């Protein structure tokens, strides 16, 4: 008797799976899912164009974030995609009016496909036109406001309850320095823990702190002048200080970098702090430089900046952090590594070497793994003197 019940159960399960599969094919769910996905992709481009036009989002910053997102999922060769996206977003001013209409149409099209697919699967009747219109208005206006409000509240709650997010550390003279993404620097020693809130000690209104460079013309401006073509009036403000990324210490000299082009430094062990702000001139505007990595040398600083497609290597004077040399590169690089025989810059399946502390660089050297170009995170040498790469796939 128990065996008969078990057999009946499995036969019923097989009948259920067969019926579900036949219903899946009969309802054409693959085609409907593809239609919804296509409608979502169709709505993406005009939405991004509207964000660039009306939400004052820098398309270069958007390009950088997309490149990082793709790299996080192992898509390191994203140059063609980013170039196409940049060409579309560069026409944001021209398509703003048409884009508004197309955004509304594509959003309506996406929701309509979702509703039609659900109605077909669950055999539900179509809703009246006015009822549909009310749902669409709620989806366009009320739902995004609720989602953004809930996500903001969630981030604040998680940030308040989560432990500090350390982004870099340094062990110097028996003391351990820990840098949080918010700009809090902890110094731990046998005497206790000292906490410094860096941005509270920096006067962001101080003049003559901007350093501007143009990779296209290889021009550098270390002091602002009213008649300079590198300093338009619409240069970005300092209201949005992004996350801190790097911590470098040499004796009493402490150097911190942020994603938004700020170098914050102290020459007296953290008692007083100053900053320099780095801006890069593009074809259409002046924007904050994205600092990927920095190396602190005895008399200079080597800094790697990028925009998702190309990188620029800057050599700075350690005394006043002015730009003394600039080397635009052909593609994106992500890391700097100081080894005994030179400075190494790691990129997607390749690296460059400088033997003179950052002034001149070799041609790209292949470091691909078979047919894969991994994103090189750091470069080291083992006891035999061989290069060891740490990469991300």
C-alpha positions, 0 to 999 in steps of 0.5 A, spaced: 500 500 500 505 505 501 508 503 495 502 504 491 501 511 494 508 513 492 507 511 485 501 515 485 504 521 488 510 521 482 505 520 477 501 526 479 507 530 479 509 528 472 502 529 470 503 536 473 510 538 470 507 535 463 501 540 464 505 546 466 510 545 460 505 545 455 501 551 458 508 554 458 509 553 451 501 554 449 501 561 452 508 563 449 511 565 455 518 566 452 516 571 447 512 575 452 518 575 456 522 577 450 517 583 449 518 585 456 525 585 456 525 589 449 521 594 452 525 595 458 531 596 454 528 601 449 526 605 455 533 605 458 536 610 453 531 616 453 531 615 460 538 616 461 538 622 456 533 625 460 537 624 466 543 627 463 539 633 460 534 635 466 537 632 472 544 635 471 548 628 471 555 628 468 555 623 462 562 622 464 561 620 471 555 616 468 560 613 463 565 611 469 559 608 473 557 603 468 564 601 466 565 599 473 559 596 474 560 592 467 567 590 470 564 588 477 561 582 473 567 581 469 566 585 462 572 588 462 572 590 454 566 595 454 569 600 450 565 600 444 559 599 448 561 606 452 563 609 446 556 608 443 552 610 449 557 616 450 555 618 443 547 617 444 548 621 451 552 627 447 545 628 443 541 629 450 540 637 448 538 635 441 533 630 443 530 633 450 524 635 447 522 628 443 526 624 449 520 626 454 515 624 449 519 618 448 520 616 455 512 617 457 511 612 451 516 607 452 514 607 460 507 606 458 509 601 453 513 597 458 507 597 463 502 595 458 506 589 456 507 587 463 499 587 464 498 584 458 502 578 459 499 577 466 492 578 464 494 572 459 497 568 464 492 568 469 486 569 464 484 576 467 480 580 463 482 587 461 481 593 465 477 599 463 481 605 459 480 610 465 483 604 470 489 603 466 490 610 466 490 611 473 495 605 474 500 608 469 499 615 473 501 612 479 506 607 476 510 614 473 509 618 479 507 615 486 511 609 485 518 612 484 517 617 489 515 611 494 521 607 492 526 612 492 524 614 499 524 607 501 531 606 498 534 612 502 531 611 508 534 604 508 541 606 506 541 611 512 538 605 517 544 600 514 549 606 515 547 607 522 547 600 524 553 597 520 560 597 522 565 602 519 567 601 511 574 601 511 577 602 504 584 602 506 590 601 511 597 603 513 602 600 518 607 606 520 612 606 525 608 601 530 601 605 528 595 602 524 591 607 520 584 605 518 581 609 513 573 609 512 569 611 506 566 617 509 573 620 511 574 618 518 581 616 519 583 611 525 590 611 528 591 605 533 597 604 537 599 601 544 596 608 547 589 607 544 585 609 538 585 616 536 579 618 531 580 624 526 574 626 522 578 629 516 573 633 512 571 637 519 578 640 518 578 642 511 576 649 509 573 647 502 572 655 501 580 656 501 582 659 494 587 657 489 586 649 490 584 647 483 589 644 479 586 643 471 589 639 466 587 637 459 589 630 456 587 632 449 592 638 448 596 636 454 595 643 457 596 644 465 593 649 469 596 650 476 593 656 478 586 659 476 586 665 472 580 669 469 582 669 462 584 662 462 580 657 457 581 652 461 577 655 467 569 656 464 564 659 469 560 652 470 566 648 473 562 643 478 561 645 485 564 641 491 557 640 494 558 632 493 564 629 496 564 622 494 567 616 497 574 616 500 579 611 496 586 611 498 591 612 504 598 613 503 603 615 509 610 617 509 613 619 516 608 625 518 606 626 511 599 623 510 595 623 503 588 621 502 584 621 495 577 621 494 573 619 487 571 626 486 578 629 484 580 631 491 587 630 495 587 631 502 593 631 505 597 633 512 604 635 513 604 634 520 602 627 522 594 629 522 594 636 526 592 640 520 589 638 513 589 642 506 586 639 500 587 640 492 582 639 487 583 636 480 579 637 474 579 635 467 577 638 461 573 634 456 570 636 449 564 639 452 565 641 460 570 641 466 569 635 471 572 632 477 577 628 475 576 620 477 582 618 482 583 611 481 590 610 485 596 614 488 603 612 489 607 617 494 614 617 493 620 621 497 619 628 493 613 627 488 606 623 487 604 619 481 596 619 480 592 615 476 586 618 473 580 615 468 574 616 465 572 609 464 575 609 457 582 612 458 586 614 463 591 619 465 598 619 469 599 625 473 606 626 476 605 631 482 610 635 486 609 633 493 611 640 496 604 643 493 601 638 489 602 642 482 602 638 476 609 637 473 608 632 468 602 628 464 601 622 460 595 620 457 594 613 455 590 609 450 585 605 454 583 605 461 588 602 467 586 601 474 592 600 479 599 603 480 604 599 484 611 601 486 616 595 486 623 596 487 625 596 479 619 601 477 612 603 478 607 599 474 600 601 472 595 595 471 589 595 466 585 590 462 590 584 460 596 589 460 600 593 464 606 599 463 612 600 467 616 607 469 623 606 471 624 614 472 618 615 477 612 616 473 615 621 467 616 616 462 612 609 461 613 603 456 608 601 451 603 596 453 605 589 455 601 583 454 599 580 461 592 576 458 591 569 461 590 565 455 584 568 451 581 572 457 583 579 459 583 580 466 582 586 470 589 587 474 588 589 481 595 589 483 602 587 481 607 584 486 614 580 485 615 573 488 622 571 491 624 569 484 623 576 482 617 573 477 611 578 476 605 576 480 598 579 478 592 579 482 586 580 477 579 580 478 574 576 473 
